[in-house]
Amino acid sequence: MKRSRLGLLAVAVLVSLTLCRDDNTLQITVARERGSLPDGFFLYQLLEDRGIRVKSITPAKDSMIIHLDTPEQAQAAQLVLQSHLPEGYAILKSRRYSAWQWLYRPAADEERLG
């Protein structure tokens, strides 16, 4: 009984560490008020041409979210994007869009059905 509890605890810790890791995600936002986000295909080609494998690029409400395989690739991608995109973009490691993104929680201002 004690072994099974330890086993379950170990699995729970590993799963939570995996899901909470978001070092592989970058978020690009527009720093100025009337700017527009860069094209996702342009971002994909820019990174892939430099050997940085992109898992996905997703437009969000006010940003582009880039998912990469490793934290090292995220760091390299951040440097490439900072040097190739014009001024006016903020390129940061995303804390908002982690592996928990599949959990949907409606915002306070969204209408509720039912």
C-alpha positions in Angstrom: 0.0 0.0 0.0 2.8 2.4 0.9 4.6 1.6 -2.4 1.6 2.4 -4.5 1.1 5.7 -2.7 4.7 6.6 -3.4 4.3 5.5 -7.0 1.2 7.7 -7.5 2.9 10.6 -5.8 6.0 10.3 -8.1 3.7 10.1 -11.2 1.7 13.2 -10.0 4.9 15.2 -9.5 6.3 14.2 -12.9 3.0 15.1 -14.7 2.7 18.4 -12.9 6.3 19.3 -13.7 5.8 18.5 -17.4 2.5 20.4 -17.6 3.8 23.5 -15.8 6.9 23.8 -18.0 6.4 26.6 -20.5 10.0 27.4 -21.3 9.4 26.3 -24.9 6.8 29.0 -25.7 7.4 32.5 -27.0 4.8 35.3 -27.2 5.1 38.2 -29.6 3.1 41.3 -28.9 2.9 44.7 -30.5 4.5 47.4 -28.3 2.9 50.3 -30.1 -0.8 51.0 -30.2 -1.5 50.8 -33.9 1.0 48.1 -35.0 0.1 44.8 -36.5 1.4 41.3 -35.7 4.0 39.7 -38.0 2.7 37.0 -40.4 2.9 33.5 -39.0 4.2 32.0 -42.2 7.0 34.6 -42.2 7.9 33.7 -38.6 7.9 30.0 -39.5 10.2 30.4 -42.5 12.5 32.7 -40.6 13.0 30.2 -37.7 13.1 27.0 -39.9 15.7 28.5 -42.2 17.9 28.9 -39.2 17.5 25.4 -38.0 14.9 26.1 -35.3 12.1 23.6 -35.4 8.7 25.2 -34.8 6.0 23.0 -33.3 3.2 25.6 -33.9 2.5 29.2 -34.4 -0.9 30.3 -33.1 -2.5 33.8 -33.3 -4.0 34.8 -30.0 -6.2 37.8 -29.1 -3.4 40.3 -29.1 -0.3 38.2 -29.8 1.4 35.4 -31.7 2.3 32.3 -29.7 5.2 30.2 -30.9 5.6 26.7 -29.5 9.1 25.1 -29.9 10.6 21.8 -28.8 13.1 22.8 -26.2 14.0 25.8 -24.0 17.3 26.1 -26.0 15.3 26.5 -29.2 13.1 29.1 -27.6 16.1 31.1 -26.5 17.6 30.8 -30.0 14.3 31.8 -31.6 14.0 34.8 -29.3 17.4 36.0 -30.4 16.6 35.5 -34.1 13.3 37.3 -33.8 14.7 40.2 -31.9 17.4 40.7 -34.5 15.1 40.3 -37.6 11.8 41.9 -36.6 11.6 45.7 -36.7 11.4 47.6 -33.5 8.0 47.7 -31.9 7.6 44.1 -31.0 7.9 42.5 -27.6 9.3 39.0 -27.8 9.1 37.2 -24.4 8.9 33.7 -23.0 5.2 33.1 -22.5 3.9 32.5 -19.0 0.3 32.8 -20.2 0.2 30.0 -22.7 1.7 26.9 -21.2 0.9 23.2 -21.6 -2.3 23.9 -19.5 -3.8 25.7 -22.5 -6.1 22.8 -23.2 -8.0 23.7 -20.0 -10.7 26.2 -20.9 -11.8 28.7 -18.4 -14.2 31.3 -19.5 -13.3 34.9 -18.9 -15.5 37.0 -16.6 -16.7 39.1 -19.6 -17.7 36.1 -21.7 -21.4 35.3 -21.9 -22.5 32.1 -20.3 -24.9 29.7 -21.9 -27.7 28.0 -20.0 
